[in-house]
Amino acid sequence: MIYYYIHTGHRFGLDRFRKAVSIINSLPELKIKLLTSDFRIASSARDFGIHGAIGIDVLRNIPNVAEHGDILIYDSDEHNENQLNDMINYFSKFIRISINQNDFLHRGEYLINPHLQTNENVLSANPVSDIFFGDFDKQIERTFFYGDDDYEKYIFKNGYKLGELNSDLLMGFYYFLGYEKELKSFFKNIHETEDYENIIKKSKVLITSSFQTALETLASGGIPIFVEREDRSSDQNAILEKLNVPVLNNFDRENIENAILSAKPKKLINQNELIREKILFWLNKK
């Protein structure tokens, strides 16, 4: 059996889940089972084309579902070195997904990390769903998407400042019930999280603190403006900068306007077939 574990939740967002959707949907014949630390997205996974998702709370519960000798694709930073080695030894094949800039390949694993050089056991790639690649009618001038999580209500606390961006707002998956009512006075239009895919495709400019959303915007032909969050790693910055995506450290209107005017992002290459071929190669490797 092949399992794919991701760390998600109302404090961590859905970047890892959105990567998982891309990889799992590119390998339909493998019938991969998704394991997630959050029960809510597990119950909603079918809406994203994922059939067979299980909420398991924490990575320590993986052996309660997966058996010794199964295969695991793993995307999380919850582990310590001992736990990582235990997983490598427990599974017949262990494929890890990471954007850690200082990461390295451990003995017995395979690794997908865009910072590293591709070799037999490492793939340098950024998984982005096929649905975001193409030419789309850009009907929305500007959209703001903080991310799928806003537990501390950052948007509301900074509403007047964010309102100066003169943008639409795309709601996140984990936002509080009724949160849009608190935010409606700050934005031109508010779009529900269920319309995420269409809004990404339709937006000319998308201001976000989600790394995965920035890549999806780039794939769809939009201009992403990435603003760092204090509660997130900066490991993604080097990847975005290589793609000429502006990376800012605050939502200052003047800086964002200048970034939009000067932005000349590179075209994002669809690497899904490459990722598919590499994973199949690893799984068939003796």
C-alpha positions in Angstrom: 0.0 0.0 0.0 1.2 3.5 -0.8 0.4 6.3 1.7 1.1 10.1 1.5 1.3 12.0 4.9 1.0 15.8 5.1 1.1 18.2 8.0 -1.9 20.6 7.7 -4.2 22.4 10.1 -5.7 25.7 11.2 -2.3 27.0 12.2 -0.3 25.6 9.2 -2.4 26.1 6.2 -2.9 23.9 3.1 0.3 24.4 1.1 1.4 20.8 1.6 -2.1 19.5 0.8 -2.2 21.4 -2.5 1.2 19.9 -3.4 -0.2 16.4 -2.5 -3.2 17.0 -4.7 -0.9 17.6 -7.6 1.2 14.5 -7.0 -1.6 12.1 -6.2 -3.7 13.2 -9.2 -0.7 12.7 -11.5 -0.4 9.0 -10.3 -4.0 7.8 -10.4 -3.0 4.2 -11.1 -1.2 3.9 -7.7 -4.4 4.6 -5.7 -2.4 6.5 -3.0 -4.1 7.0 0.4 -3.7 10.4 1.9 -3.0 10.7 5.6 -3.3 14.2 7.2 -2.9 15.6 10.6 -6.2 17.5 10.2 -9.5 15.7 10.1 -11.3 18.6 8.4 -9.3 18.5 5.2 -9.4 14.7 5.2 -13.2 14.8 5.0 -13.1 17.5 2.2 -10.3 15.8 0.2 -12.8 14.3 -2.2 -13.7 17.8 -3.4 -10.1 18.1 -4.7 -10.1 14.7 -6.5 -8.6 12.7 -3.7 -10.5 9.5 -3.0 -9.3 7.9 0.2 -8.1 10.3 2.9 -7.7 9.6 6.6 -7.2 12.0 9.5 -4.6 10.7 11.9 -3.9 13.7 14.1 -0.1 13.4 14.4 2.7 11.6 12.6 3.1 9.1 15.5 -0.2 7.6 14.4 1.1 6.7 11.0 2.0 3.1 12.0 -1.6 2.7 13.3 -2.7 2.8 9.7 0.3 1.8 7.6 2.0 -1.5 8.0 5.7 -2.4 8.0 6.9 -2.7 4.4 4.3 -0.2 2.9 5.4 2.8 1.0 5.2 6.4 2.4 5.4 9.8 0.7 6.0 12.2 3.5 5.7 16.0 3.6 6.1 17.5 7.1 8.7 19.0 9.4 7.3 17.5 12.6 9.9 14.8 12.9 13.3 14.7 14.6 16.2 12.7 13.3 15.3 9.6 15.2 11.7 9.6 14.0 12.9 10.2 10.4 15.3 7.2 10.5 12.6 5.1 12.1 10.2 5.9 9.2 12.9 5.2 6.6 13.4 1.8 8.2 9.7 1.0 8.7 8.7 1.6 5.1 10.0 -0.3 2.0 10.2 3.0 0.1 10.3 6.4 1.8 9.9 9.5 -0.4 10.2 12.9 1.4 9.1 16.3 0.1 10.8 19.4 1.4 11.5 23.0 0.7 14.1 23.3 3.5 17.0 25.2 2.0 19.6 23.4 4.2 18.1 19.9 3.7 20.1 16.9 2.6 19.4 13.3 1.5 19.4 10.7 4.3 20.5 7.2 3.7 17.6 5.0 2.5 15.3 7.8 1.4 14.4 9.6 -1.8 13.9 13.4 -1.7 12.0 16.0 -3.7 13.5 19.5 -2.9 13.7 22.4 -5.3 16.9 23.8 -3.7 18.9 20.6 -4.4 20.5 19.3 -7.6 18.7 16.4 -9.3 20.5 13.0 -9.1 19.4 9.4 -8.9 17.8 9.8 -5.5 17.0 13.5 -5.5 14.6 15.5 -7.7 14.7 19.3 -7.8 11.1 20.2 -8.5 8.0 22.3 -7.5 4.8 20.3 -7.7 1.9 22.4 -9.0 -1.5 20.9 -10.1 -2.0 20.7 -13.9 -5.3 22.6 -13.6 -3.4 25.9 -13.0 -1.3 25.7 -16.2 -2.9 27.4 -19.2 -4.2 30.6 -20.7 -7.0 32.1 -18.6 -9.2 35.2 -18.9 -7.9 37.5 -16.3 -11.1 39.3 -15.2 -9.9 40.3 -11.7 -7.4 43.1 -11.5 -6.0 42.3 -8.0 -6.7 39.6 -5.4 -5.4 39.3 -1.8 -5.0 35.8 -0.4 -3.2 35.8 3.0 -3.2 32.0 3.1 -5.6 29.2 4.2 -5.0 29.9 7.9 -5.5 33.1 9.9 -5.9 31.9 13.4 -4.6 35.2 14.9 -7.0 37.2 12.7 -4.1 39.1 11.1 -6.3 40.3 8.2 -8.9 41.9 10.5 -6.2 43.4 12.8 -4.6 45.0 9.8 -7.7 45.6 7.8 -7.4 49.3 7.1 -3.8 48.9 5.9 -4.7 45.9 3.7 -7.7 47.9 2.4 -5.3 50.3 0.8 -4.4 47.6 -1.6 -7.7 48.1 -3.4 -8.1 44.4 -4.0 -10.6 41.5 -3.8 -10.2 39.0 -1.0 -10.0 35.3 -1.3 -11.0 33.5 1.9 -8.9 30.7 3.3 -10.0 27.1 4.1 -9.5 27.5 7.9 -10.9 30.9 8.4 -13.4 31.4 11.3 -17.1 31.0 10.5 -18.5 34.4 9.6 -15.1 36.0 9.3 -16.0 37.5 5.9 -18.5 39.7 7.6 -15.7 41.3 9.7 -13.6 41.8 6.6 -16.1 43.0 3.9 -15.5 46.7 4.5 -11.8 46.4 3.7 -12.0 44.7 0.3 -13.8 45.3 -3.1 -15.2 41.8 -3.3 -14.9 38.7 -1.1 -14.6 35.2 -2.7 -15.3 32.0 -0.7 -12.6 29.4 -0.4 -14.7 27.0 -2.6 -13.9 29.3 -5.5 -10.1 29.1 -4.9 -9.2 27.6 -8.2 -11.2 30.0 -10.4 -10.0 33.1 -8.5 -6.4 32.1 -8.9 -6.9 31.6 -12.6 -8.8 34.8 -13.1 -6.5 37.2 -11.1 -4.0 39.4 -13.0 -2.1 40.2 -9.7 -2.3 38.1 -6.6 -0.8 39.3 -3.3 -0.2 36.4 -1.0 1.8 34.9 1.9 1.2 31.3 0.6 4.2 29.9 -1.3 2.1 27.3 -3.1 -0.5 29.9 -4.2 2.3 32.1 -5.5 3.4 29.2 -7.7 -0.1 28.4 -8.8 -0.6 32.1 -9.8 2.6 32.0 -11.8 1.5 28.8 -13.6 -1.8 30.5 -14.5 -0.1 33.5 -16.1 -0.7 35.9 -13.2 1.7 38.1 -11.4 2.3 36.9 -7.8 3.5 39.3 -5.1 4.8 37.3 -2.1 4.8 38.8 1.4 6.6 36.9 4.1 4.8 35.9 7.3 6.6 36.1 10.7 5.3 32.7 11.7 6.7 30.9 8.6 10.2 29.9 7.4 11.8 31.9 4.7 13.1 28.8 2.8 10.8 29.5 -0.1 12.3 32.9 -0.8 15.2 31.7 -2.9 12.9 29.6 -5.0 10.6 32.6 -5.7 13.5 34.9 -6.4 14.8 32.6 -9.0 11.5 32.9 -10.7 11.6 36.7 -10.5 8.7 36.8 -8.1 8.9 39.9 -5.8 9.4 38.9 -2.2 8.5 41.5 0.4 8.6 41.6 4.2 5.4 43.6 4.8 2.2 44.8 3.2 3.3 48.4 2.7 1.2 49.7 -0.2 4.0 51.7 -1.8 6.3 48.7 -1.9 3.6 46.5 -3.3 2.6 49.0 -6.0 6.3 49.3 -7.0 6.7 45.5 -7.0 3.7 45.1 -9.3 4.9 47.8 -11.7 8.4 46.3 -12.0 7.5 42.6 -11.8 8.7 40.4 -14.7 8.1 36.9 -13.4 9.4 33.9 -15.4 7.1 31.3 -16.8 6.7 28.4 -14.5 7.4 25.0 -16.2 5.0 22.2 -15.6 7.1 19.5 -13.9 4.3 17.0 -13.1 5.3 14.5 -15.7 8.9 14.7 -14.5 7.8 14.2 -10.9 5.5 11.3 -12.0 8.4 9.6 -13.9 10.8 10.0 -11.0 8.4 8.6 -8.4 7.6 5.6 -10.6 11.3 5.1 -11.1 12.0 5.1 -7.4 9.1 2.8 -6.7 10.3 0.2 -9.2 14.0 0.5 -8.2 15.5 -2.6 -6.6 
